[in-house]
Amino acid sequence: MRARSVLVLLVFAVVTFFTQAAGAEVDREKLLKDPGVYATFAVFKVGDQWSQMDREAKAAGVMEVKKVFQKYTEKLTVDTYLLRGLSEKADFFLRVHSKEMLDNQNFLVDFMGTTFGKALKNTDTFNGITKALNYVPSFPEELKAELKTPPPQGSPYVVVVPIRKDAAWWLMSQDDRTALMKEHTDPTVAYLKTVKRKLYHSSGLDDLDFITYFETAKLDDFNNLVIGLLKVKENRHNQQFGNPLLLGTVRPLDEILEILSR
């Protein structure tokens, strides 16, 4: 009876801790919508060290991770994605957004300092910033209206494609780039209702120029969208398209930790 009472008190303490921390959470929707927000994509593979731990050690490690996530709820938001089963090179990745890149770094340092984090291999990291749309204001009014189509919500699949342009792209005039981006945008219109997109600028923050992020429930539409983009002239200026390309599923942190702890 005494053991049960202690267990109830422990559960109450944990629930209280997370409830109090959740009350001060950063405005996630604002961070995902505003320009001037820094994003870090951190990709990980779980090492053998984690799989060899006993159940109790894994449970303690999972609690460490959750405490780190809660520690930073006032400064940033973290989205979690499962790659295992769709990638041999990595098991999951995190997408971190904040107003200061330093907060992204501190969060990831603390995360990788946990028992779970020490058992991970950081296979890739991409950094970028969100900006106001550069080319859309110069597009025809009809195309601008079509681009306001509400994106799909609750899509299970995620695709991340890092991109690096050649020097000729940056030496081109703004008008010439706008014309190529208009041609680039035309084949995407058919998929606005099924493929959600977000663009991050990486020049000077990474070896990349852009990070393109997609969510969809229809991977066949995404496949056709990419084929359409590979056919336009702007694609000639892509020195890197993917490599790595991340294909996974949107999953909550608890579910990912449970899967990786099996």
Backbone hydrogen bonds, N-H to C=O, Kabsch-Sander energy under -0.5 kcal/mol:
donor,donor_aa,acceptor,acceptor_aa,energy
5,S,1,M,-1.9
6,V,2,R,-2.2
7,L,3,A,-2.2
8,V,4,R,-2.4
9,L,5,S,-2.3
10,L,6,V,-2.3
11,V,7,L,-2.5
12,F,8,V,-2.4
13,A,9,L,-2.2
14,V,10,L,-2.2
15,V,11,V,-2.6
16,T,12,F,-2.6
17,F,13,A,-2.3
18,F,14,V,-2.2
19,T,15,V,-2.3
20,Q,16,T,-2.6
21,A,17,F,-1.9
22,A,18,F,-2.0
23,G,19,T,-0.9
24,A,21,A,-1.4
25,E,22,A,-1.3
26,V,73,T,-3.2
28,R,26,V,-1.3
31,L,27,D,-2.0
32,L,28,R,-2.2
33,K,29,E,-0.8
33,K,30,K,-0.6
34,D,30,K,-2.9
36,G,130,T,-3.3
38,Y,98,S,-2.7
39,A,128,G,-2.9
40,T,96,V,-2.1
41,F,126,F,-2.9
42,A,40,T,-0.6
42,A,94,L,-2.3
43,V,41,F,-0.5
43,V,124,D,-3.0
44,F,92,F,-2.9
45,K,121,K,-2.2
47,G,119,A,-3.0
50,W,47,G,-1.0
51,S,47,G,-1.0
52,Q,48,D,-1.6
53,M,50,W,-1.4
58,K,54,D,-2.1
59,A,55,R,-2.3
60,A,56,E,-2.1
61,G,57,A,-2.1
62,V,58,K,-2.6
63,M,59,A,-1.8
64,E,60,A,-1.7
65,V,61,G,-1.9
66,K,62,V,-2.2
67,K,63,M,-2.0
68,V,64,E,-1.9
69,F,65,V,-2.2
70,Q,66,K,-2.3
71,K,67,K,-2.1
72,Y,68,V,-1.0
72,Y,69,F,-0.6
73,T,70,Q,-1.4
75,K,72,Y,-1.5
76,L,72,Y,-2.2
77,T,97,H,-2.0
79,D,95,R,-2.5
81,Y,93,F,-1.9
82,L,249,T,-2.4
83,L,81,Y,-0.5
83,L,91,D,-2.8
84,R,91,D,-2.4
85,G,87,S,-0.6
86,L,83,L,-2.6
87,S,83,L,-0.9
91,D,44,F,-3.0
92,F,44,F,-1.8
93,F,81,Y,-2.0
94,L,42,A,-2.5
95,R,79,D,-2.6
96,V,40,T,-2.8
96,V,94,L,-0.6
97,H,77,T,-2.4
98,S,38,Y,-2.1
99,K,75,K,-0.6
103,D,100,E,-1.0
104,N,100,E,-1.1
105,Q,101,M,-2.4
106,N,102,L,-2.8
107,F,103,D,-2.4
108,L,104,N,-2.3
109,V,105,Q,-2.6
110,D,106,N,-2.3
111,F,107,F,-2.8
112,M,108,L,-2.7
113,G,109,V,-0.7
114,T,111,F,-1.4
117,G,111,F,-0.5
118,K,114,T,-2.4
119,A,116,F,-1.3
120,L,117,G,-1.6
121,K,45,K,-2.7
122,N,120,L,-0.5
123,T,43,V,-1.1
123,T,121,K,-1.2
124,D,43,V,-1.0
126,F,41,F,-2.3
128,G,39,A,-2.4
129,I,201,H,-1.9
130,T,37,V,-2.2
138,S,135,Y,-1.8
139,F,136,V,-2.2
144,K,140,P,-2.3
145,A,141,E,-2.2
146,E,142,E,-1.9
147,L,143,L,-2.0
148,K,145,A,-1.1
149,T,146,E,-1.7
157,Y,216,T,-2.1
158,V,248,G,-2.3
159,V,214,F,-2.3
160,V,246,L,-2.2
161,V,212,T,-2.9
163,I,210,F,-3.0
164,R,240,Q,-2.0
166,D,237,H,-1.7
169,W,166,D,-0.8
170,W,166,D,-0.9
171,L,167,A,-1.6
172,M,168,A,-0.7
172,M,169,W,-0.7
177,R,173,S,-2.3
178,T,174,Q,-2.5
179,A,175,D,-2.0
180,L,176,D,-1.9
181,M,177,R,-2.5
182,K,178,T,-2.0
183,E,179,A,-1.9
184,H,180,L,-2.1
185,T,181,M,-2.1
186,D,182,K,-1.8
188,T,185,T,-1.7
189,V,185,T,-0.8
189,V,186,D,-1.0
191,Y,188,T,-1.9
192,L,189,V,-1.5
194,T,191,Y,-1.1
195,V,191,Y,-2.3
196,K,215,E,-3.1
198,K,213,Y,-2.0
200,Y,211,I,-2.1
201,H,129,I,-3.0
202,S,209,D,-2.9
203,S,209,D,-1.0
204,G,206,D,-0.7
205,L,202,S,-2.6
206,D,202,S,-1.6
209,D,163,I,-2.7
210,F,163,I,-2.4
211,I,200,Y,-2.2
212,T,161,V,-2.2
213,Y,198,K,-2.9
213,Y,211,I,-0.5
214,F,159,V,-2.5
215,E,196,K,-2.0
216,T,157,Y,-1.9
217,A,194,T,-0.7
218,K,194,T,-0.5
219,L,217,A,-0.5
222,F,218,K,-1.7
223,N,219,L,-2.4
224,N,220,D,-2.1
225,L,221,D,-2.5
226,V,222,F,-2.5
227,I,223,N,-2.0
228,G,224,N,-2.1
229,L,225,L,-2.0
230,L,226,V,-2.2
231,K,227,I,-0.6
231,K,228,G,-0.7
232,V,229,L,-0.9
235,N,232,V,-1.4
236,R,233,K,-1.9
237,H,234,E,-1.6
238,N,235,N,-1.9
239,Q,164,R,-2.3
239,Q,237,H,-0.9
240,Q,164,R,-1.8
242,G,162,P,-3.1
246,L,160,V,-2.3
246,L,244,P,-0.5
247,L,245,L,-0.6
248,G,158,V,-2.5
249,T,82,L,-2.0
250,V,156,P,-2.6
251,R,80,T,-1.6
251,R,249,T,-0.6
256,I,252,P,-2.1
257,L,253,L,-2.8
258,E,254,D,-2.1
259,I,255,E,-2.5
260,L,256,I,-2.6
261,S,257,L,-0.7
261,S,258,E,-0.5
262,R,259,I,-1.2
